[in-house]
Amino acid sequence: MADLRAEPLSPIDTATLWPQLGRLGTEIVATRSSEHLLLTSALAATGLARLPRVPRTTVIGIRRGLSYRGILVARELAGGAGWDVESLRIARDKDDEAVTALLAAAGTEVARREGRTLYMRLPQGSPHGAAVRRGGLMVYTEERLFAMLRTTADVDSGFRPAKSQDRHGIFRLYCRTVPENVRRQEAPTQQDWRAVYDWFDCDRQLVLDGEGSLAAWIGIGGREARLLADTDVSTMVIEEALDVVEAQEGRHNVLVAMQYQFELQRMAAERGYTELGTRLLCARRLAVFNTLKEVVAVPADTVPLPH
């Protein structure tokens, strides 16, 4: 691996990489939405387009002559504390050296940009798992995916659209429902929580009010839906949340249940949801790069010491 050099690509390199993506046929990351990110970040960086909400991205590449042995695309999450590896592609079916080199270079680049955590989703049983671990990312929990049922029936529920002032309440709900060992990896601070909240990638959000706090939260993205529910109040909250999710319009047809959401998994199975597989959630905590000022010796006059 000593001869491999993974480095951030220039805007021109990123733009010319687009036609070569077909040669990088092996995708390591479980989710695949990076093509659009790669194109828009290249256009914005070169000034060829004025796109209103292009996320900050970094593209890491390993060159092999005029082509690429592998590339990695990561985006900055809200708040700047976390970065998400959106795509990691290699030209071969298996190339552990390239995977490890790309992830190591991504960690260095994210730390240089003052990020504290690098996140990545990996399919369970991936043959690239050992290379990912050598790149510094460790698995801390799992996402179970279910193909959900849909209904067109009207649902009378207490859920309402989430507002900006509900964000703190959602964070408190998250702290009540997520085990401490997971929270320490994902959101030890409010700034880290903003990154995780962005990582959920939800277009619409609904909340259920409880007594002095939120009882449940639903997040619906382009293809996936997820929820948090305070089961200490009642397990019926999950039933009501699933009714609402199934009745929502949109392309979402996958329910994401975390490893520790046992009641949600049980109820999904009872409703006839088909289990699709498992994603591993990986993270690497990073040290922030702080440039030290150069120390210059300053001459000083000698002063006699008092007797």
LOFI-25551 format. One record per residue: x, y, z of N, C-alpha, C in turn; residue number from 0; chain. Coordinates in steps of 0.02 Angstrom, whole numbers, plus 50000, padded with zeros to 5 digits. Each point is the difference from the previous one (the first is absolute). Example, Ala and Ser with C-alpha at 12.3 -4.5 7.8 and 13.67 -1.06 7.14 Angstrom:
BEGIN
PT     n.u     n.v     n.w    ca.u    ca.v    ca.w     c.u     c.v     c.w   seq   mol
PT   50660   49716   50390   49955   50059   50000   50045   50060   50000     0     A
PT   49982   50053   49964   50042   50059   50003   49961   50055   50037     1     A
This chain:
BEGIN
PT     n.u     n.v     n.w    ca.u    ca.v    ca.w     c.u     c.v     c.w   seq   mol
PT   50040   49940   50000   49960   50060   50000   50042   50063   50000     0     A
PT   50066   49992   50009   50043   50059   50006   50002   50039   49935     1     A
PT   49990   49967   49942   50005   50036   49937   49934   50032   49981     2     A
PT   49946   49988   50038   49935   50030   49985   49999   50071   50028     3     A
PT   49973   50045   49960   49994   50069   50022   49928   50023   49988     4     A
PT   49962   50002   50054   49932   50026   49997   50002   50073   50020     5     A
PT   49971   50044   49959   50004   50071   50013   49936   50035   49976     6     A
PT   49984   50058   50030   49942   50038   49977   50009   50021   49927     7     A
PT   49946   49996   49961   50003   50019   49930   49985   50074   49992     8     A
PT   50030   50030   49950   49986   50070   49984   49932   50005   49967     9     A
PT   49969   50060   49997   49936   50007   49966   50001   49976   49928    10     A
PT   50054   50012   49964   50004   49977   49930   50002   49924   49997    11     A
PT   50039   49969   50045   50002   49927   50003   49932   49971   50015    12     A
PT   49964   50031   50047   49934   49976   50019   49952   50004   49941    13     A
PT   50004   50053   49961   49955   50008   49943   50016   49948   49946    14     A
PT   50064   49986   49988   50018   49952   49947   49990   49928   50023    15     A
PT   49992   49990   50067   49990   49932   50025   49931   49973   49983    16     A
PT   49951   50044   49991   49931   49979   49989   49993   49947   49944    17     A
PT   50031   50009   49941   49991   49948   49948   50033   49934   50017    18     A
PT   50044   49998   50049   50036   49938   50016   49967   49959   50055    19     A
PT   49944   50024   50027   49969   49964   50056   49980   49929   49981    20     A
PT   49983   49989   49937   49980   49933   49979   50055   49949   50009    21     A
PT   50063   50021   49997   50056   49953   50008   50009   49981   50074    22     A
PT   49975   50042   50044   50007   49986   50072   49936   49963   50022    23     A
PT   49998   49936   49983   49937   49964   50005   49983   49970   50067    24     A
PT   50046   50001   50048   49986   49969   50066   49988   50055   50051    25     A
PT   49939   50003   50026   49981   50049   50051   50004   49968   50068    26     A
PT   50037   50031   50046   50010   49973   50067   49945   50022   50048    27     A
PT   49977   50062   49993   49952   50029   50047   49930   49973   49986    28     A
PT   49960   49992   50053   49934   49970   49993   49952   50045   49962    29     A
PT   50004   50066   50010   49955   50046   49965   50035   50029   49940    30     A
PT   49963   50014   49947   50031   50022   49937   49965   50062   49974    31     A
PT   50022   50057   50023   49972   50063   49976   50054   50049   49981    32     A
PT   50061   49976   49991   50057   50045   49993   50008   50029   49930    33     A
PT   49970   49968   49948   50012   50025   49933   49977   50072   49993    34     A
PT   49941   50015   50027   49975   50068   49997   50045   50047   50040    35     A
PT   50021   49978   50059   50045   50040   50041   50065   50015   49963    36     A
PT   50027   49949   49967   50064   50008   49966   49995   50052   49944    37     A
PT   49947   49997   49961   49991   50046   49945   49988   50071   50025    38     A
PT   49954   50008   50049   49984   50068   50023   50059   50032   50036    39     A
PT   50037   49961   50039   50058   50030   50035   50053   50021   49950    40     A
PT   50009   49962   49945   50048   50019   49950   49979   50064   49964    41     A
PT   49935   50004   49982   49976   50060   49966   50006   50062   50043    42     A
PT   49981   49992   50064   50004   50057   50045   50072   50023   50010    43     A
PT   50046   49951   50007   50070   50017   50013   50033   50034   49940    44     A
PT   49979   49982   49939   50030   50031   49942   49964   50064   49979    45     A
PT   49946   50017   50034   49964   50061   49983   49957   49995   49938    46     A
PT   49987   49939   49976   49960   49992   49940   49925   50003   50014    47     A
PT   49981   49996   50062   49929   50002   50018   49993   50033   50068    48     A
PT   49944   50032   50010   49985   50030   50065   49942   49960   50031    49     A
PT   50018   49952   50040   49950   49956   50031   49988   50023   50071    50     A
PT   49936   50008   50020   49985   50033   50063   50022   49962   50063    51     A
PT   49994   49933   49999   50014   49963   50062   50045   49940   49986    52     A
PT   50059   50013   49975   50048   49946   49989   50038   49988   50064    53     A
PT   49999   49940   50028   50037   49988   50062   50075   50002   49988    54     A
PT   50036   50015   50053   50074   49996   49996   50019   49928   49992    55     A
PT   50042   49987   49951   50019   49931   49985   50076   49996   49994    56     A
PT   50025   49938   50006   50069   49986   49982   50000   49937   49959    57     A
PT   50041   49999   49948   50007   49942   49956   50073   49978   50004    58     A
PT   50011   49939   50024   50067   49971   50006   50009   49949   49945    59     A
PT   50058   50000   49968   50011   49953   49945   50069   49967   50003    60     A
PT   50003   49940   49972   50063   49965   49988   50007   49993   49925    61     A
PT   50050   50032   49972   50010   49999   49928   50038   49938   49979    62     A
PT   49985   49978   49940   50037   49946   49970   50010   50019   49926    63     A
PT   50055   50035   49988   50011   50029   49934   49951   50056   49989    64     A
PT   49963   49997   49945   49949   50050   49985   49932   49981   50027    65     A
PT   49994   49942   50030   49937   49978   50029   50006   49996   50076    66     A
PT   49949   49973   50033   49998   49999   50072   49993   49929   50025    67     A
PT   50036   49985   50054   49995   49935   50032   49943   50000   50051    68     A
PT   49985   50059   50027   49945   50006   50048   49986   50073   50016    69     A
PT   49939   50014   50021   49981   50068   50021   49956   49995   50062    70     A
PT   49999   50053   50038   49957   50007   50059   49969   50069   49999    71     A
PT   49935   50003   50012   49963   50063   50004   49971   50006   50070    72     A
PT   50014   50055   50034   49972   50012   50067   49970   50070   50001    73     A
PT   49947   50009   50040   49968   50066   50006   49999   50021   50073    74     A
PT   50004   50065   50009   49995   50028   50067   49928   50000   50023    75     A
PT   49988   49976   50061   49934   50001   50029   49988   50065   50037    76     A
PT   49938   50014   50017   49982   50063   50032   50041   50011   50063    77     A
PT   50022   50061   50010   50039   50017   50059   50074   49992   49992    78     A
PT   50022   49960   49950   50071   49992   49986   50036   49949   50042    79     A
PT   49968   49971   50051   50035   49952   50042   50008   49932   49967    80     A
PT   49953   49982   49957   50002   49934   49969   50002   50003   49924    81     A
PT   50030   49949   49970   50002   49992   49927   49977   49929   49984    82     A
PT   49963   49994   49946   49972   49935   49980   50034   49976   49935    83     A
PT   50026   49939   50001   50027   49970   49939   49941   49978   49958    84     A
PT   49986   50036   49946   49942   49986   49957   50015   49944   49951    85     A
PT   50062   49994   49978   50018   49949   49951   50074   49984   50006    86     A
PT   50015   49936   49991   50070   49978   49996   50002   49947   49946    87     A
PT   50026   50018   49942   50000   49956   49941   50071   49979   49983    88     A
PT   50007   49937   49979   50065   49976   49977   49991   49966   49933    89     A
PT   50054   49995   49962   49997   49972   49933   49999   49924   50001    90     A
PT   50027   49968   50052   50002   49927   50004   49942   49975   50044    91     A
PT   49989   49935   49997   49950   49971   50044   50019   50005   50073    92     A
PT   50064   49995   50014   50025   50006   50069   50070   50030   49998    93     A
PT   50009   50053   50039   50064   50035   50000   50008   50031   50069    94     A
PT   50022   49959   50049   50004   50022   50069   50048   50059   50008    95     A
PT   50055   49999   49964   50049   50054   50007   49970   50067   49979    96     A
PT   49962   50000   49946   49970   50062   49976   49947   50024   50049    97     A
PT   49958   49955   50026   49947   50019   50048   50031   50031   50063    98     A
PT   50051   49968   50027   50032   50025   50061   50034   50067   49987    99     A
PT   50034   50007   49943   50034   50063   49984   49951   50057   49991   100     A
PT   49943   49987   49968   49950   50053   49989   49969   50022   50066   101     A
PT   49984   49953   50044   49970   50018   50064   50050   50037   50045   102     A
PT   50063   49979   49999   50051   50035   50040   50009   50071   49975   103     A
PT   50001   50010   49934   50008   50067   49972   49938   50042   50015   104     A
PT   49941   49969   49998   49939   50037   50016   50000   50024   50072   105     A
PT   50024   49958   50046   50004   50021   50070   50046   50059   50009   106     A
PT   50057   50000   49966   50046   50056   50004   49969   50064   49972   107     A
PT   49966   49994   49943   49970   50059   49969   49943   50028   50042   108     A
PT   49958   49957   50027   49944   50023   50042   50027   50033   50064   109     A
PT   50052   49972   50030   50029   50031   50059   50030   50068   49983   110     A
PT   50029   50006   49940   50028   50065   49979   49944   50052   49993   111     A
PT   49940   49977   49983   49943   50045   49993   49961   50007   50066   112     A
PT   50030   49978   50055   49973   50008   50067   49940   49955   50013   113     A
PT   49993   49945   49963   49950   49950   50016   50024   49955   50056   114     A
PT   49954   49974   50040   50018   49959   50057   49983   49926   49991   115     A
PT   49954   49985   49955   49979   49931   49990   49989   49986   49926   116     A
PT   50023   49942   49978   49988   49976   49933   49953   49941   50004   117     A
PT   49941   50004   49967   49950   49948   50002   49999   49962   49933   118     A
PT   49975   49938   50003   49994   49960   49939   49952   49942   50014   119     A
PT   49958   49984   49950   49956   49942   50004   50029   49944   49956   120     A
PT   50002   49940   50028   50030   49943   49966   49950   49942   50001   121     A
PT   49991   49965   49944   49954   49942   50002   50028   49946   50046   122     A
PT   49955   49967   50036   50022   49945   50043   50029   49944   49957   123     A
PT   50055   49970   50024   50031   49947   49963   50043   50024   49941   124     A
PT   50014   50064   49997   50040   50026   49945   50070   49970   50001   125     A
PT   50026   49980   49942   50069   49974   49998   50052   50053   50011   126     A
PT   49979   50063   50003   50047   50056   50009   50003   50022   50074   127     A
PT   49966   49963   50045   49997   50021   50069   50068   50007   50034   128     A
PT   50045   49953   49987   50066   50003   50031   50039   50061   49976   129     A
PT   49994   50016   49936   50035   50059   49973   49972   50064   50030   130     A
PT   49934   50002   50010   49969   50059   50031   50025   50009   50071   131     A
PT   50005   49945   50037   50027   50006   50069   50072   50024   50000   132     A
PT   50040   49976   49953   50069   50024   49997   50003   50073   49981   133     A
PT   49948   50025   49966   49997   50071   49984   49979   50043   50059   134     A
PT   49986   49969   50058   49986   50038   50061   49928   50003   50020   135     A
PT   49953   49971   49962   49929   50003   50017   49979   49936   50036   136     A
PT   49962   50008   50054   49978   49943   50040   49923   49999   50001   137     A
PT   49972   49940   49999   49927   49991   50003   49976   50013   50071   138     A
PT   49947   50041   50007   49973   50013   50066   49927   49981   50007   139     A
PT   49963   49990   49946   49931   49975   50004   49978   49979   49930   140     A
PT   49937   49977   49994   49974   49975   49936   49932   50031   49984   141     A
PT   49985   50002   49936   49934   50020   49976   49968   49939   49966   142     A
PT   49941   49981   50023   49962   49946   49968   49950   50030   49952   143     A
PT   49999   49976   49939   49957   50029   49947   49941   49953   49986   144     A
PT   49940   50030   49997   49939   49962   49987   49963   50031   49941   145     A
PT   49976   49958   49955   49955   50022   49946   49931   50009   50031   146     A
PT   49976   50061   50002   49939   50015   50037   49938   49996   49955   147     A
PT   49943   49990   50032   49937   50000   49965   49975   50072   49994   148     A
PT   49959   50013   49950   49972   50067   49990   49925   49996   50001   149     A
PT   49968   50054   50023   49928   50003   50001   49977   50069   49978   150     A
PT   49941   50003   49971   49972   50064   49978   49945   50023   50048   151     A
PT   49990   49963   50053   49948   50018   50048   50019   50062   50039   152     A
PT   49949   50040   50016   50011   50059   50042   50015   49978   50071   153     A
PT   50049   50031   50030   50021   49982   50068   49987   50061   50044   154     A
PT   49962   49989   50052   49987   50053   50049   50048   49992   50058   155     A
PT   50051   50042   50002   50052   49994   50051   50015   50068   50029   156     A
PT   50039   49998   50055   50020   50062   50032   50065   50028   49974   157     A
PT   50029   49969   49948   50063   50026   49972   49988   50065   49963   158     A
PT   50048   50045   50005   49998   50065   49966   50067   50012   49967   159     A
PT   50002   50045   49949   50065   50016   49969   50048   50031   50051   160     A
PT   50063   49979   49997   50050   50027   50046   50017   50071   49982   161     A
PT   50015   50040   50051   50020   50070   49990   50073   50007   50022   162     A
PT   50029   50056   49983   50070   50011   50017   50011   49999   50076   163     A
PT   49951   50024   50038   50008   50001   50073   49994   49931   50031   164     A
PT   49981   49949   49960   49996   49932   50026   50067   49964   50000   165     A
PT   50051   50031   49971   50064   49965   49993   50029   49979   50067   166     A
PT   49996   50044   50049   50028   49982   50066   49959   49943   50031   167     A
PT   49934   50002   49991   49958   49946   50025   50015   49933   49967   168     A
PT   50016   50002   49935   50019   49939   49965   50067   49974   50028   169     A
PT   50045   50045   50016   50064   49980   50029   49989   49967   50068   170     A
PT   49956   50028   50040   49985   49970   50066   49968   49931   49991   171     A
PT   49956   49993   49951   49971   49935   49985   50053   49950   49979   172     A
PT   50047   50023   49958   50056   49959   49978   50040   49976   50061   173     A
PT   50014   50044   50046   50040   49982   50059   49963   49949   50045   174     A
PT   49933   50003   50000   49961   49953   50041   49995   49931   49968   175     A
PT   50002   49997   49934   49986   49937   49966   50062   49964   49973   176     A
PT   50056   50035   49995   50061   49970   49971   50047   49980   50056   177     A
PT   50026   49938   49999   50047   49979   50053   50061   50045   50005   178     A
PT   50027   50005   50060   50055   50046   50013   50062   49984   49958   179     A
PT   50014   49935   49990   50060   49983   49961   49995   50023   49928   180     A
PT   49939   50003   49973   49990   50026   49932   50004   50076   50000   181     A
PT   49969   50032   50050   50001   50073   50004   50071   50026   50006   182     A
PT   50043   49964   50036   50069   50023   50007   50036   50001   49933   183     A
PT   49982   49956   49955   50031   49999   49934   49968   50051   49953   184     A
PT   49934   50008   50005   49964   50042   49953   49995   50073   50021   185     A
PT   49977   50012   50060   49983   50068   50019   50020   50016   50072   186     A
PT   50065   50003   50016   50020   50019   50067   49988   50074   50015   187     A
PT   49991   50042   49948   49987   50071   50009   49942   50021   49955   188     A
PT   49974   50061   50012   49947   50027   49958   50023   50009   49928   189     A
PT   50063   50019   49990   50025   50009   49932   50003   49933   49964   190     A
PT   50021   49947   50035   49999   49934   49970   49929   49978   49984   191     A
PT   49953   50019   50042   49930   49982   49987   49976   50032   49935   192     A
PT   50020   50060   49986   49980   50032   49937   50024   49959   49941   193     A
PT   50060   49971   50005   50026   49958   49946   49959   49936   49993   194     A
PT   49983   49968   50056   49960   49939   49997   49930   50015   49972   195     A
PT   49971   50055   50022   49935   50022   49976   50001   50010   49924   196     A
PT   50053   50028   49974   50008   50008   49928   50012   49933   49966   197     A
PT   50036   49955   50034   50016   49934   49973   49936   49958   49989   198     A
PT   49947   50014   50039   49937   49965   49991   49971   50014   49930   199     A
PT   50016   50060   49972   49981   50016   49931   49924   49996   49990   200     A
PT   49963   50040   50039   49927   49999   49998   49974   50061   49964   201     A
PT   49953   49989   49955   49966   50056   49965   49941   50026   50040   202     A
PT   49965   49955   50035   49942   50019   50041   50007   49969   50069   203     A
PT   49975   50037   50050   50003   49976   50069   49934   50013   50035   204     A
PT   49980   49953   50041   49938   50004   50039   50017   49984   50072   205     A
PT   49964   50031   50046   50012   49988   50071   49934   49989   50035   206     A
PT   50003   49964   50056   49942   49988   50042   50014   50030   50069   207     A
PT   49958   50046   50021   50009   50033   50065   49981   49953   50057   208     A
PT   50041   50001   50053   49985   49964   50060   49990   50048   50058   209     A
PT   50005   49976   50061   49992   50043   50058   50067   50033   50016   210     A
PT   50009   50060   49977   50060   50038   50013   50059   49984   49955   211     A
PT   49991   49953   49954   50054   49982   49954   49969   49965   49940   212     A
PT   50041   49988   49949   49976   49965   49941   49999   49925   50013   213     A
PT   49946   49968   49979   49993   49928   50010   50027   49959   49942   214     A
PT   50001   50031   49939   50024   49963   49941   50019   50049   49946   215     A
PT   50044   49977   49956   50023   50039   49942   50003   49953   49940   216     A
PT   49977   50025   49942   50003   49963   49937   50040   50041   49951   217     A
PT   50049   49970   49968   50038   50033   49947   49992   49961   49935   218     A
PT   49981   50034   49947   49987   49968   49936   50047   50031   49948   219     A
PT   50041   49958   49969   50045   50022   49948   49975   49980   49931   220     A
PT   50045   50002   49951   49981   49984   49932   49976   49929   49993   221     A
PT   50034   49952   50032   49982   49929   49993   49992   49965   50067   222     A
PT   50019   50032   50054   50000   49967   50065   49961   50041   50052   223     A
PT   49975   49965   50050   49967   50032   50056   50029   49970   50064   224     A
PT   50005   50042   50051   50026   49978   50065   49960   50035   50055   225     A
PT   50003   49973   50060   49962   50031   50054   50034   49988   50067   226     A
PT   49986   50046   50046   50020   49994   50070   49936   50003   50041   227     A
PT   49992   49955   50048   49939   49999   50040   50018   49986   50072   228     A
PT   49968   50036   50045   50010   49991   50072   49956   49943   50023   229     A
PT   50027   49940   50001   49960   49941   50019   49984   49999   50074   230     A
PT   50033   50043   50041   49982   50004   50071   49929   50029   50008   231     A
PT   49979   50039   49950   49932   50027   50003   49950   49945   49982   232     A
PT   50010   49969   49941   49956   49946   49978   50028   49970   49936   233     A
PT   49998   49934   49994   50021   49968   49937   49951   50015   49944   234     A
PT   49939   50023   50017   49951   50018   49949   50024   50060   49958   235     A
PT   50047   50037   50028   50028   50057   49962   50032   49975   49936   236     A
PT   50035   49943   50003   50032   49972   49940   49947   49979   49950   237     A
PT   49946   49968   50023   49946   49980   49955   49972   50060   49964   238     A
PT   49987   50053   50037   49972   50061   49969   50049   50030   49951   239     A
PT   50065   50000   50018   50051   50028   49955   50004   49960   49935   240     A
PT   49996   49934   50004   50002   49959   49939   49939   50012   49957   241     A
PT   49942   50010   50031   49940   50017   49961   50011   50064   49960   242     A
PT   50030   50049   50033   50012   50064   49967   50050   49993   49943   243     A
PT   50055   49963   50012   50051   49992   49948   49971   49965   49939   244     A
PT   49959   49948   50011   49972   49963   49944   49952   50042   49958   245     A
PT   49969   50050   50031   49951   50040   49964   50031   50061   49967   246     A
PT   50064   50013   50012   50031   50060   49971   50015   49990   49925   247     A
PT   49989   50052   49962   50016   49998   49929   50075   50007   49990   248     A
PT   50025   49972   49945   50071   50005   49984   50028   49934   49977   249     A
PT   50064   49999   49983   50032   49940   49974   50027   49955   50055   250     A
PT   50000   50023   50062   50029   49961   50054   49965   49933   50005   251     A
PT   50037   49947   49999   49971   49933   50008   50044   49955   50043   252     A
PT   50048   50030   50036   50044   49964   50045   49996   50030   50069   253     A
PT   49989   49958   50049   50000   50022   50070   50069   49983   50029   254     A
PT   50031   50049   50032   50065   49990   50032   49989   49992   50075   255     A
PT   50018   49942   50026   49995   49986   50072   50070   49988   50026   256     A
PT   50018   50037   50053   50066   49992   50028   50005   49933   50037   257     A
PT   50060   49978   50011   50014   49936   50032   49965   49994   50068   258     A
PT   49996   50057   50037   49974   49999   50067   49924   50014   50002   259     A
PT   49969   50012   49943   49927   50012   49998   49963   49933   49994   260     A
PT   50000   49963   50054   49972   49932   49998   49925   50000   49988   261     A
PT   49963   50045   50033   49928   50003   49991   49982   50019   49929   262     A
PT   50035   50047   49971   49987   50020   49931   50011   49941   49953   263     A
PT   50055   49963   50009   50013   49942   49958   49945   49947   50008   264     A
PT   49979   49989   50062   49948   49950   50012   49934   50019   49966   265     A
PT   49981   50064   50008   49937   50022   49971   50003   50000   49923   266     A
PT   50058   50017   49972   50008   49999   49928   49991   49928   49974   267     A
PT   50028   49952   50036   49992   49930   49979   49927   49978   50006   268     A
PT   49966   50021   50053   49930   49982   50009   49956   50029   49946   269     A
PT   50018   50058   49974   49961   50032   49947   50014   49969   49931   270     A
PT   50050   49956   49996   50014   49968   49937   50055   50034   49960   271     A
PT   50038   50045   50031   50056   50031   49965   50053   49947   49985   272     A
PT   50030   50005   49942   50053   49954   49980   50068   50030   50018   273     A
PT   50041   49961   50034   50067   50024   50018   50045   49998   49939   274     A
PT   50032   50056   49984   50041   50008   49940   50074   49990   50013   275     A
PT   50022   50010   50060   50072   49995   50014   50020   50046   50056   276     A
PT   50065   50005   50010   50027   50038   50056   50058   50044   49976   277     A
PT   50001   50061   50024   50056   50045   49988   50038   50011   50065   278     A
PT   50066   50000   49995   50042   50013   50057   50017   50075   50001   279     A
PT   49993   50031   50059   50018   50070   50007   50069   50004   50030   280     A
PT   50045   50032   49963   50070   50005   50020   50018   50073   50013   281     A
PT   50047   50011   50044   50022   50068   50015   50074   50000   50019   282     A
PT   50030   50057   49988   50069   50011   50022   50004   50068   50031   283     A
PT   50020   50003   50063   50010   50064   50034   50068   50028   49981   284     A
PT   50001   50064   49985   50060   50032   49973   50026   50053   50048   285     A
PT   50065   50012   49995   50030   50056   50035   49999   50061   49953   286     A
PT   49984   50058   50027   49997   50060   49959   50071   50027   49990   287     A
PT   50016   50018   49938   50066   50028   49985   50000   50074   50021   288     A
PT   50046   50018   50044   50010   50070   50019   50072   50019   49984   289     A
PT   50007   50049   49957   50067   50023   49980   50032   50038   50057   290     A
PT   50061   49979   50018   50037   50034   50053   50041   50057   49971   291     A
PT   50000   50057   50035   50039   50056   49978   50074   49986   50011   292     A
PT   50041   50025   49955   50072   49990   50006   50027   50039   50059   293     A
PT   50040   49968   50041   50029   50033   50058   50065   50034   49980   294     A
PT   50005   50064   50015   50060   50039   49983   50031   50026   50065   295     A
PT   50065   49989   50007   50035   50024   50060   50003   50076   50000   296     A
PT   49982   50031   50056   50001   50072   50007   50055   50018   50050   297     A
PT   50049   50042   49979   50054   50018   50048   49973   50043   50057   298     A
PT   50027   49991   50058   49978   50038   50059   50061   50023   50038   299     A
PT   49994   50059   50029   50055   50027   50040   50004   49960   50066   300     A
PT   50062   49992   50021   50010   49965   50064   49984   50047   50057   301     A
PT   49970   49973   50052   49982   50039   50059   50033   49970   50061   302     A
PT   50036   50039   50038   50033   49971   50060   49949   49975   50050   303     A
PT   50013   49943   50027   49956   49971   50050   50009   50034   50067   304     A
PT   49946   50010   50037   50007   50032   50066   50036   49953   50049   305     A
PT   50039   50028   50047   50035   49960   50050   49953   49980   50054   306     A
